[in-house]
Amino acid sequence: MASSKEYLEFILEQLAELDEITFRAMMGEYIIYYRGKIVGGIYDDRLLVKPIKSAISFMPTVTYELPYDGAKEMLLVEDVDNKEFLTGLFNAMYDELPAPKPKKKK
């Protein structure tokens, strides 16, 4: 099941206070970037983030879910209605996220 554009727009609106939130559509789902780093994505109308220490410690309850068959587990963000929580989560995660890989030259 692909994610809806409406859910993507809802999540982007919840994160509107943060600078440089971007996304890329990929096979019916959306990868979410914060200041150039991949934070997670929207899969089947669920916001999932990378399972890094800062995200695990920021969330009161941690639920691991698969974004799609054959993928690594990610953390389900359940409190998507809370703008302060979401912006805090993304800010807490930023420093720990890996830098983007350089693009290969043709």
Buried (B, 14 or more C-beta within 10 A) or exposed (E): EEBEEEBBEBBBEBBEEBEEBEBEEEEEBBBBBBBEBBBBBBBBBBBBBBBBEBBEEBBEEEEEEEBEEEEEEBBBBBBBEEBEBBBEBBBBBBEEBEEEEEEEEE
